[in-house]
Amino acid sequence: MCPSRGQALLCHVPEIPYKDSKTLLVAVYSIVFAIGLPANCLTSLLTFVQIQRNKVIAIYIFSLSLSELMYLSTLPLWIVYVQNDHKWTLAPWTCTITGFIFFCNIYISILLLCCISVDRYLALVYVLESRGRRGQKKAIITVCLLFAVVAVVHAPVFTMKPPENMTTCFETLPLDVRLASFSFVRFLMGFAMPFATLIFTNYKIFQSIKTSSSLTCHQKAKVKYLAIAIIVIFLICFAPYHVVLLIRSIYFMFHQNCSCPFEKDIYSVFTVFLCLATANSIADPIIYVMVSENVRKDFSRILRRWRLNSTRLNSSINHKTESTKLKVLKESQEGLREENQEIPDSCDIQKTSRSGKDQEGGR
């Protein structure tokens, strides 16, 4: 017999098996943070060089790296949260901002992957027609609109107030009608439609490169591997989470008064799949390597600039140090000279004393 709706809301935190996935979550978050932070910093730096060369696709990868860096900055908070058995000990507004960044990052990443695929599709399938339509300005406008739309869609999280005595962060158990409805929208607009776009564009890309005579075998392989990498990243990182999200929402709609047992059973699976979405943060550098034709050259060029700047800095520091030493040495020598001038020599003292005695003897 299912409890009433009021009793169902008592599906409180202690009944949820938080400890089952605790070790895995902390390990994955820590690995993603340790690898993703330097990797995305380097990717954003290298893609910025590509932007200066008027590469359109670099705009999307650069934006993807910035989004990942923004999310990675919140990972330490999630690690502490999981370590504390899903008890948010910081201020409530930090939970709101952290959750907002997390969910925005998921859908910004998904849509930017679509932008990369569409850009490749236009560049390869419609080579001549896309020359006037593809450009960095249009790519920047597209990215700005994308960020704005995702932010507006997730803005309602700032108006959500957790129930009293609730210590968790964005873990509403069980679901309510509003969240379940929103989950259907997220699945349809944030996963199903972008996935259909990826399948369509990459299928057309495969067909185009097969019959293309202007591309070399190496270029065809690179385009093929990039398309495969994007689809694999999409399926591994985002598909499991959205499928379980859909299952949760459907179950809740049919069992609104007794969804707690199901929520408890599926919680660990749902959390692990949500954790997989963070792995996207270490996948962006792979996409950059697939896209760029001069990764090693760009990396070595940046290293040479860094070494040159460090050498110049060291030489300037050494020069300043040497000049300071010379200045101090000169000042000390001048001081000794002044002291020598002020203090009479011993020979002068002896001469003075002898002359004084001779004068007394004469008297």
Order of alpha helices (4+ residues) and beta strands (2+ residues): alpha-alpha-alpha-alpha-alpha-alpha-alpha-alpha-alpha-alpha-alpha-alpha-alpha-alpha
